[in-house]
Amino acid sequence: MTQLKLCGIRSKQDYDLVSQYSEVDYIGFIFAESKRQVKPEIVKQWINEDSPASHVGIFVNPSIEEVLETIDFAPIDIIQLHGNESTSFLHELKSKTNIEIWKALPHTPETIGKMDNYVDTVDGFVIDTKVQGQWGGTGIRFDWDAIPTYVRYSQRMNIKCLIAGGINPSNVEECLSYKPIGIDLSSGIETNENKDREKMNGLIERMNQYEHSIS
Ligand SMILES: O=C(O)c1ccccc1NCC(=O)[C@H](O)[C@H](O)COP(=O)(O)O
């Protein structure tokens, strides 16, 4: 099954809702400045460390100290970087944390070249929509005809690659038809800034329907 990451958990209620679905592989928390920003000491109280899902901490151009302090508080399995972090920063971060690091990159004609720069340093990629002045969580999709190029790249390089940006229950089957390795959603499962049970049910139902239709 396609890997599933749900991001931008803002409350214990959000966390408990998304944790109910066995299909969820990754649960993400935004530690960067955002309407979805959460504090590590609060996230620690929400996380169930026995959860089969991995917990992902999202940062934008953080300092090494900021990441270290955050993961000291919150039991984070994966660091996802959404800014302009350099490869030397990533090397240093890896040596100091020794946990999985994913680099988020906006989809542009130059993205594959950028992946080449990072591929030896990171454990995975998230390809998201480029929106001027925003780092992520925009609810806007990019041209999904590009997805197979990212899939071929990640298979060739043997590295994880999730597709993000504007995926929701209504378009998830279309997205899956491009055969991404994993997908990452935030806005598409929200109503009034909370994760929404009906949208979650719709998402999982349609993902399962798609999987059955191709099996
Ligand atoms: O979601 C945010 O507010 C955010 C802010 C700053 C950096 C990254 C952010 N989100 C990262 C994610 O992994 C989102 O899931 C991804 O961008 C997809 O979001 P959406 O288009 O809303 O589904």
The ligand as a Gaussian input file, in Angstrom:
#p B3LYP/6-31G(d) Opt

LIG

0 1
 O        1.644000      22.715000       7.262000
 C        2.245000      23.745000       7.546000
 O        1.692000      24.707000       8.098000
 C        3.715000      23.878000       7.214000
 C        4.362000      25.072000       7.525000
 C        5.708000      25.219000       7.248000
 C        6.411000      24.192000       6.669000
 C        5.773000      22.983000       6.366000
 C        4.445000      22.809000       6.609000
 N        3.787000      21.629000       6.279000
 C        4.498000      20.493000       5.834000
 C        3.812000      19.284000       5.403000
 O        4.421000      18.203000       5.465000
 C        2.436000      19.289000       4.755000
 O        1.808000      18.080000       5.028000
 C        2.597000      19.403000       3.242000
 O        3.131000      20.656000       2.982000
 C        1.239000      19.258000       2.510000
 O        0.315000      20.196000       2.951000
 P       -1.123000      20.345000       2.260000
 O       -0.943000      20.914000       0.907000
 O       -1.853000      21.251000       3.191000
 O       -1.740000      18.977000       2.241000

